[in-house]
């Protein structure tokens, strides 16, 4: 039997007006220490986001920055140079911006990549 790995994830949300506390789930970021996995999946559904009337181009840029940081891509800036655990903590830190994350949730999995896909399907699509 394969070993199960502890993982942590957070849902990425678009919050167009922080004071109204309305949001739409657009992605998931998942960290799993043992296999050194940090991944993100996101999708901007223009029809669903249309009710919020956000700047979709700007949202896409913010989400691509999340992706660059997850991958450790140097174009992600100094945060991308941190360890995967530090990058995950930075990405999931509480903030009052148009792009926020839920609180962090734990779980156990065999494959972090498959778990990320499953969570993305359940929580975003």
Backbone as CSV, one residue per row, in Angstrom:
resi,resn,N_x,N_y,N_z,CA_x,CA_y,CA_z,C_x,C_y,C_z
1,UNK,0.838,-1.189,0.000,0.000,0.000,0.000,0.878,1.245,0.000
2,UNK,0.474,2.223,-0.789,1.246,3.453,-0.896,1.069,4.314,0.345
3,UNK,2.128,5.056,0.670,2.060,5.973,1.801,1.163,7.152,1.467
4,UNK,0.433,7.596,2.467,-0.377,8.807,2.304,0.422,9.985,2.825
5,UNK,0.271,11.111,2.155,0.991,12.327,2.504,0.025,13.359,3.073
6,UNK,0.464,14.051,4.106,-0.302,15.172,4.638,-0.204,16.320,3.649
7,UNK,-1.343,16.926,3.312,-1.336,18.104,2.441,-2.165,19.204,3.080
8,UNK,-1.958,20.407,2.578,-2.740,21.565,2.995,-3.175,22.287,1.732
9,UNK,-4.391,22.824,1.759,-4.862,23.562,0.599,-5.695,24.758,1.045
10,UNK,-5.826,25.700,0.118,-6.706,26.846,0.324,-7.381,27.152,-1.004
11,UNK,-8.590,27.663,-0.918,-9.351,28.051,-2.103,-9.010,29.502,-2.431
12,UNK,-8.756,29.778,-3.700,-8.481,31.140,-4.148,-9.809,31.763,-4.553
13,UNK,-10.063,32.963,-4.039,-11.351,33.629,-4.251,-11.170,35.020,-4.827
14,UNK,-12.096,35.385,-5.691,-12.180,36.766,-6.154,-13.182,37.469,-5.244
15,UNK,-12.734,38.562,-4.638,-13.564,39.345,-3.708,-13.584,40.776,-4.255
16,UNK,-14.543,41.079,-5.134,-14.526,42.390,-5.799,-14.702,43.578,-4.854
17,UNK,-15.534,43.404,-3.822,-15.730,44.473,-2.829,-15.612,43.834,-1.450
18,UNK,-14.483,44.062,-0.827,-14.189,43.419,0.454,-15.272,43.696,1.486
19,UNK,-15.796,44.915,1.492,-16.791,45.282,2.503,-18.099,44.504,2.359
20,UNK,-18.392,43.984,1.168,-19.630,43.216,0.965,-19.455,41.732,1.267
21,UNK,-18.226,41.287,1.380,-17.895,39.897,1.689,-18.469,38.895,0.684
22,UNK,-18.678,39.318,-0.551,-19.105,38.413,-1.610,-17.857,37.898,-2.309
23,UNK,-17.894,36.625,-2.719,-16.725,36.089,-3.410,-17.143,34.974,-4.359
24,UNK,-16.226,34.656,-5.256,-16.400,33.555,-6.192,-15.104,32.753,-6.191
25,UNK,-15.210,31.450,-5.986,-14.025,30.586,-6.016,-13.493,30.496,-7.438
26,UNK,-12.183,30.747,-7.598,-11.578,30.684,-8.928,-10.391,29.735,-8.997
27,UNK,-9.927,29.231,-7.853,-8.766,28.348,-7.904,-8.501,27.667,-6.583
28,UNK,-7.483,26.802,-6.610,-7.038,26.079,-5.420,-5.517,26.038,-5.441
29,UNK,-4.907,26.267,-4.280,-3.459,26.117,-4.114,-3.255,24.999,-3.089
30,UNK,-2.348,24.052,-3.404,-2.141,22.885,-2.553,-0.649,22.690,-2.297
31,UNK,-0.318,22.437,-1.032,1.068,22.187,-0.623,1.139,20.828,0.063
32,UNK,2.146,20.040,-0.313,2.384,18.729,0.286,3.901,18.617,0.522
33,UNK,4.311,18.584,1.782,5.724,18.685,2.138,6.577,17.501,1.685
34,UNK,6.122,16.280,1.974,6.991,15.127,1.737,7.425,14.988,0.273
35,UNK,6.528,15.094,-0.685,7.006,15.052,-2.073,7.449,16.420,-2.611
36,UNK,7.489,17.433,-1.707,7.878,18.798,-2.079,7.014,19.318,-3.238
37,UNK,5.709,19.217,-3.065,4.756,19.643,-4.092,4.074,20.932,-3.682
38,UNK,4.063,21.889,-4.572,3.282,23.109,-4.421,2.673,23.389,-5.778
39,UNK,1.343,23.363,-5.866,0.680,23.550,-7.144,-0.560,24.408,-7.015
40,UNK,-0.966,24.937,-8.152,-2.150,25.779,-8.197,-2.907,25.476,-9.484
41,UNK,-4.216,25.544,-9.401,-5.092,25.475,-10.589,-6.120,26.567,-10.438
42,UNK,-6.416,27.224,-11.552,-7.408,28.285,-11.514,-8.101,28.396,-12.853
43,UNK,-9.270,29.023,-12.834,-10.040,29.282,-14.045,-10.873,30.533,-13.816
44,UNK,-10.881,31.399,-14.797,-11.702,32.606,-14.735,-12.902,32.409,-15.652
45,UNK,-14.049,32.163,-15.068,-15.278,31.988,-15.818,-15.885,33.382,-16.020
46,UNK,-15.730,33.912,-17.223,-16.170,35.281,-17.503,-17.660,35.478,-17.252
47,UNK,-18.459,34.479,-17.566,-19.905,34.608,-17.375,-20.252,34.737,-15.892
48,UNK,-19.653,33.870,-15.057,-19.938,33.931,-13.615,-19.355,35.190,-12.981
49,UNK,-18.173,35.584,-13.423,-17.541,36.778,-12.862,-18.198,38.064,-13.362
50,UNK,-18.954,37.971,-14.445,-19.607,39.158,-15.009,-20.507,39.881,-14.026
51,UNK,-21.114,39.143,-13.114,-21.991,39.758,-12.117,-21.209,40.676,-11.174
52,UNK,-19.923,40.373,-10.990,-19.090,41.190,-10.116,-18.439,42.351,-10.864
53,UNK,-18.383,42.255,-12.184,-17.779,43.272,-13.060,-16.331,43.604,-12.692
54,UNK,-15.476,42.585,-12.470,-14.074,42.882,-12.174,-13.282,43.094,-13.465
55,UNK,-12.075,43.548,-13.338,-11.154,43.672,-14.457,-10.535,42.286,-14.666
56,UNK,-11.036,41.536,-15.658,-10.598,40.154,-15.863,-9.129,40.061,-16.254
57,UNK,-8.628,41.029,-17.004,-7.228,41.016,-17.398,-6.334,41.144,-16.170
58,UNK,-6.702,42.021,-15.262,-5.930,42.206,-14.036,-6.011,40.956,-13.155
59,UNK,-7.190,40.349,-13.051,-7.335,39.108,-12.272,-6.454,38.003,-12.844
60,UNK,-6.438,37.888,-14.159,-5.606,36.873,-14.803,-4.137,37.097,-14.468
61,UNK,-3.696,38.340,-14.454,-2.307,38.658,-14.094,-2.005,38.255,-12.656
62,UNK,-2.919,38.542,-11.742,-2.732,38.160,-10.338,-2.623,36.636,-10.201
63,UNK,-3.484,35.911,-10.914,-3.470,34.453,-10.831,-2.208,33.872,-11.461
64,UNK,-1.730,34.482,-12.536,-0.476,34.025,-13.144,0.695,34.269,-12.197
65,UNK,0.630,35.343,-11.417,1.662,35.593,-10.405,1.626,34.490,-9.341
66,UNK,0.422,34.064,-8.917,0.293,32.934,-7.991,0.998,31.713,-8.585
67,UNK,0.737,31.454,-9.859,1.306,30.289,-10.531,2.835,30.374,-10.582
68,UNK,3.374,31.548,-10.942,4.832,31.717,-10.998,5.462,31.503,-9.623
69,UNK,4.826,32.008,-8.584,5.342,31.822,-7.230,5.301,30.346,-6.843
70,UNK,4.201,29.657,-7.152,4.101,28.222,-6.856,5.227,27.439,-7.525
71,UNK,5.516,27.768,-8.760,6.542,27.046,-9.517,7.960,27.434,-9.118
72,UNK,8.098,28.512,-8.345,9.434,28.988,-8.002,10.099,29.683,-9.163
73,UNK,9.307,30.172,-10.106,9.803,30.854,-11.300,10.399,32.209,-10.892
74,UNK,11.627,32.508,-11.303,12.246,33.780,-10.934,11.428,35.012,-11.321
75,UNK,10.599,34.892,-12.352,9.756,36.033,-12.745,8.667,36.302,-11.711
76,UNK,8.525,35.410,-10.721,7.572,35.606,-9.632,8.103,36.522,-8.544
77,UNK,9.306,37.032,-8.714,9.887,37.959,-7.751,10.562,37.242,-6.597
78,UNK,10.919,37.991,-5.555,11.673,37.406,-4.439,10.909,36.322,-3.677
79,UNK,9.587,36.381,-3.665,8.800,35.356,-2.968,8.996,33.999,-3.634
80,UNK,9.141,33.979,-4.953,9.317,32.726,-5.694,10.626,32.025,-5.332
81,UNK,11.571,32.735,-4.737,12.859,32.141,-4.354,12.800,31.450,-2.994
82,UNK,11.708,31.614,-2.277,11.570,30.989,-0.966,11.342,29.484,-1.103
83,UNK,11.367,28.761,0.011,11.084,27.324,-0.017,9.600,27.121,-0.339
84,UNK,9.213,25.926,-0.795,7.795,25.693,-1.076,6.891,25.989,0.123
85,UNK,7.300,25.602,1.322,6.472,25.864,2.511,6.314,27.357,2.743
86,UNK,7.393,28.123,2.594,7.320,29.577,2.789,6.454,30.237,1.715
87,UNK,6.569,29.756,0.477,5.742,30.306,-0.610,4.268,30.037,-0.344
88,UNK,3.935,28.809,0.108,2.544,28.471,0.413,2.013,29.380,1.512
89,UNK,2.784,29.561,2.569,2.348,30.428,3.672,2.145,31.861,3.199
90,UNK,3.014,32.340,2.329,2.864,33.704,1.808,1.605,33.805,0.954
91,UNK,1.382,32.821,0.089,0.211,32.849,-0.793,-1.099,32.778,-0.010
92,UNK,-1.102,32.081,1.101,-2.346,31.888,1.858,-2.482,32.847,3.043
93,UNK,-1.599,33.810,3.154,-1.690,34.797,4.232,-2.965,35.631,4.067
94,UNK,-3.544,36.033,5.178,-4.754,36.845,5.163,-4.460,38.189,4.519
95,UNK,-5.336,38.599,3.609,-5.174,39.893,2.952,-6.533,40.472,2.607
96,UNK,-6.581,41.777,2.430,-7.810,42.474,2.041,-7.647,43.023,0.638
97,UNK,-7.642,42.131,-0.333,-7.496,42.525,-1.723,-8.562,41.815,-2.543
98,UNK,-8.589,42.094,-3.819,-9.576,41.483,-4.700,-9.347,39.977,-4.849
99,UNK,-8.128,39.522,-4.621,-7.803,38.102,-4.685,-7.385,37.644,-3.288
100,UNK,-8.151,36.713,-2.715,-7.903,36.230,-1.362,-7.936,34.711,-1.364
101,UNK,-7.483,34.120,-0.247,-7.603,32.674,-0.099,-8.442,32.371,1.144
102,UNK,-9.034,31.197,1.124,-9.761,30.723,2.303,-8.736,30.400,3.385
103,UNK,-9.229,30.012,4.552,-8.282,29.508,5.537,-7.746,28.171,5.015
104,UNK,-6.643,27.734,5.555,-5.978,26.515,5.097,-6.666,25.290,5.694
105,UNK,-6.851,24.271,4.856,-7.484,23.015,5.260,-6.493,21.865,5.046
106,UNK,-6.425,20.893,5.958,-5.518,19.752,5.792,-6.237,18.511,5.272
107,UNK,-5.444,17.544,4.875,-5.969,16.253,4.458,-4.825,15.288,4.186
108,UNK,-5.145,14.060,3.791,-4.149,13.065,3.438,-4.420,12.603,2.014
109,UNK,-3.351,12.365,1.253,-3.517,11.924,-0.129,-2.369,11.006,-0.531
110,UNK,-2.570,10.292,-1.618,-1.516,9.487,-2.221,-0.811,10.319,-3.275
111,UNK,-1.574,11.065,-4.072,-1.021,11.881,-5.150,-1.472,13.332,-4.997
112,UNK,-0.553,14.244,-4.684,-0.935,15.654,-4.554,-1.514,16.235,-5.853
113,UNK,-0.968,15.846,-6.988,-1.450,16.362,-8.272,-2.901,15.940,-8.504
114,UNK,-3.215,14.684,-8.252,-4.591,14.199,-8.413,-5.527,14.865,-7.408
115,UNK,-5.053,15.057,-6.193,-5.868,15.701,-5.159,-6.151,17.146,-5.537
116,UNK,-5.159,17.840,-6.066,-5.370,19.212,-6.530,-6.450,19.240,-7.608
117,UNK,-6.385,18.318,-8.552,-7.400,18.257,-9.609,-8.789,17.982,-9.066
118,UNK,-8.879,17.063,-8.102,-10.167,16.733,-7.506,-10.748,17.929,-6.754
119,UNK,-9.921,18.577,-5.941,-10.391,19.748,-5.190,-10.805,20.870,-6.128
120,UNK,-10.056,21.078,-7.176,-10.392,22.104,-8.164,-11.757,21.810,-8.775
121,UNK,-11.987,20.560,-9.133,-13.279,20.175,-9.703,-14.433,20.362,-8.731
122,UNK,-14.219,20.004,-7.480,-15.289,20.106,-6.475,-15.556,21.534,-6.021
123,UNK,-14.516,22.339,-5.882,-14.663,23.646,-5.248,-14.728,24.825,-6.210
124,UNK,-14.298,24.610,-7.446,-14.243,25.733,-8.395,-15.148,25.516,-9.596
125,UNK,-15.031,24.356,-10.226,-15.795,24.134,-11.476,-17.271,23.886,-11.231
